[in-house]
Amino acid sequence: MADIFIDGIVKRYGDATIIDHLSLNIAHGEFFTLLGPSGCGKTTLLRMIAGFIIPDEGRLMLDGVDITRLPAHKRETGMVFQDYALFPDKTVFDNVAYGLRVRKQSSSVIADKVGRMLERVELGHLAKRYPAELSGGQRQRVALARALVIEPRVLLMDEPLSNLDAKLRIQMRDVIRQLQQESNITAIFVTHDQEEALSMSDRIALLRNGRIDQLDTPEGLYARPHTAYAADFIGAANLLNIEGVSQAGDGCQVQLAGARFGVGNVAPQGQCSLAARPEHISLHQAAEDATRVPATVLHRRYLGYKATYALKLADGQNVNVDVPAAQDPQLGPNAPVFVSFSAECRLVQA
């Protein structure tokens, strides 16, 4: 088992607080992602879990055992670095075997484990090659094999896909997820890429300035963001200033640019904004009722399966609206239109 409990972790460098009293539980077997922009603290947190950085305050627990100050090599974790960190003067076999040799395993055991692991990552035929003779995807598989062959309790990955081209990144997502599930180990994955996080994770912690802004499933984070920061980071929602809001059953009535319409959640405390994803806004050419907001087309972008319209609302705010290709009216700049907002739009903390 590998349940991880992070209790009030703090890390400072001089006057800057990188991780700010962060607490978190990660269950055995989870594929858990730390998501956020550069500088939010995700890599620092990962390296504290790995044992490369010691926190200034707080505790790290693995299955109830305090590992806060346990050296990295005693934590039973496997690490995949952003640049893979392969030994250029060692073959694929010797790179993967390195951790086993450090652990003083016998030659026969090493040959067996490395051989089986290379077959799992489909690199058995390249065992004698050197890293410079491999493609980016092959080097990444070597790094994964090296981390997994030691049979770690926790697999840690620091943006391992960032150096790959777009097509290969998509392929490697499936490889990583499959290997993690086959091994039944806890995985912690660091990325700034929302698509990677949504497609691979059981749960996601969206970090902001060293704290967790929202902790949720991929579906929850996308469909039910709590803050403007989360709504904008995941899926690039339109964030709109509203004129008023009133309680209406389990949801709210929102007033925007003279129109009134319902949304599906209760307004958060304090100042709030309307988070409206482009696919949750509909484009119309007539004003049939008071729920539709007048707007003007700024420009249209054709994207094959859909068209995205940039519009200016009657109150001067800009929105992007996605229209399925089969329903696209193909309107040009300055065309007058109306938009309606579905109940899937959310009120979020500004």
Secondary structure, DSSP 8 states (H G I E B T S, - for coil): ---EEEEEEEEEETTEEEEEEEEEEE-TT-EEEEE--TTSSHHHHHHHHHTSS--SEEEEEETTEE-TTS-GGGS-EEEE-TT----TTS-HHHHHHHHHHHTT--HHHHHHHHHHHHHHTT-GGGTT--GGGS-HHHHHHHHHHHHHHT--SEEEEESTTTTS-HHHHHHHHHHHHHHHHHHT-EEEEEES-HHHHHHH-SEEEEEETTEEEEEE-HHHHHHS-SBHHHHHHTT--EEE--SEEEEETTEEEEEETTEEEEESS---SSSEEEEE-GGGEEEESS--STT-EEEEEEEEEE-SSEEEEEEEETTS-EEEEEEEGGG-----TT-EEEEEE-TT-EEEE-
